[in-house]
Amino acid sequence: MAFVFVEDKNVNKELLKAGLAWHYKYYSRDPELAKLEFEARSKKVGLWVEPNAMPPWEWRKKKRKKLG
């Protein structure tokens, strides 16, 4: 996991705020990132508009099972 900055903006945080990313808690226990995701979910912005949004790691796991 890495943090991406453009000038003084933390892109990771901006994506979470906009509801365009998941906070992958398996690799990060950062409470600020968790809070940003929670707030986006609560506001139902970005991907949280979808009631059954599937995290990428679950989608990949499902695809592996179909191929296996």
N, C-alpha and C positions, 0 to 999 in steps of 0.2 A: 504494500500500500504506500502511496505517496501523496503528498500535498502539492497541488499545482497553483502557482501564483502568476498572475498577469499584473504587472506593476505592483500595486499594493492590495489587490483583490485576491482572496483565497477562492479559487474556482470551485473547489470541493464544497465549501460552505454555500456558495451562491447556487450551485446545482441542487443541494438539499433544500435550501429555502424555497426555490422555485418548484420543488416537487419533481425534479428531473433525475433524481438519483436515490439509491438506497444507502443507508448507513450499514455497512457490512460488519456487524458486531462480532463476527468470528475473528476478525483481525484487528478490530478497533473497539476499545472500551471508552472512547472519548465522550464524556457526557454532553458536551456542547453539540457534537454532531448528532447524537441521539435526540437531543432536544429539537434541533432544527428539523429533523425528519418527523418527529412527533407533531410539531407545529404545522408542517406542510400537510400531513395526513389529516389533522384536525380541520384545516381549512379546505381540504379536498381540492388541492391545486396540483397541476401537472399530472403525473401518473396516478395520483390518488383519486382522480375523478372516477377511475375504473374501480368498481367494488371488489373485483377479484384480480387485482394486479399481482402478477407472479414475479418474484425476484429472479434475476438471471441464474443464480446458482440452483434454484429449484427447477427452472426450465431446462437447464443443461442436464441435471440429474434425470429428469423425465425422458429426455431424448436418449440418454445413454441406455436406459432400461429398454426402450423400444428397439435399439440397435443390438443390444446384448442378447 
